[in-house]
Amino acid sequence: MNDIRYQTLTAVSVVLFFGTAYSVLYNTYLDTSNPLLTHLPHPLAKTDYFATKSNPLNVYFIKKAWGWTTVSFLLTFLTSPEVIRTKDRIFKYLALTGIWILFTNWFFGAPILDRVTVFSGGECIAHLPTGGHITVPHELCYNHLPLTPQTHPDLFSTAALLSPEVQAKLHVVPRLRKGHDMSGHIFLLTMSILFLVDQLRPSFGQRAYKTWSTVHSWAVAAQIALVAIWFLAEYTTAVYFHSPFEKFTGYLLGVASFGVSQIFG
């Protein structure tokens, strides 16, 4: 049990458990699958810094999580001593990148996470300036393109009461709501933390520790800092967003995905 991978998994589990428990005990989480709530600001946005989706941690880090993870991995890998620059480390990264693509970007069309939402009863919802919303075909949620009365006049009959000026400017990007909105953030953060810690193991091994270059030392320090940021992001997501079960399934998917990468060593 001295393996840092098990210790990290324990730490991630504890952070997620306490964040989720806090969110339930103090009712701090926003049900992101509820179409009546999800387009509104978080009820705690004015008092809790991390409750707003526009905070820098979310905008510049969480939404680009795998990009940051990729950069960090490449820096530590390319600057590491040659003896630990092995193919299995590349295969692990490629395996997890493939999983990331399939679940969040493309799986012979819509990504798997979107398909899970639809299969579990999700609907494609477009919110209107009046506060109401309309349900549109699922396909329109997959391309993330805006809808307007001009491009899709058949969809906006319920917007007939809006003034011509508002209709002329109206454009909405529909989103999948209802169903089971598995937390993609928890999935990616869990997978990223476990992967980055796993990638630090070779650098601290006996074969490499005494042969670090200055650049590699900085790369390792940056990677440790990024892991700390991901832990903070995991906790804030657990406290403020998604239902407990959606966070739990996102966590399970992240752990399972990391487990797949361990096939390569």
Secondary structure, 3 states (H helix, E strand, C coil): CCCHHHHHHHHHHHHHHHHHHHHHHCCCCECCCCCCCCCCCCCCCCCCHHHCCCCHHHHHHHHHHHHHHHHHHHHHHHHCCHHHCCHHHHHHHHHHHHHHHHHHCCCCCCCHHHHHHHHCCCEEEEECCCCCEEEECCHHHHCCCCECCCCCHHHCHHHCCCCHHHHHHCCECCEEECCCCCCHHHHHHHHHHHHHHHHHCHHHCCCCHHHCCHHHHHHHHHHHHHHHHHHHHHHHHHHHECCHHHHHHHHHHHHHHHHHHHHHC
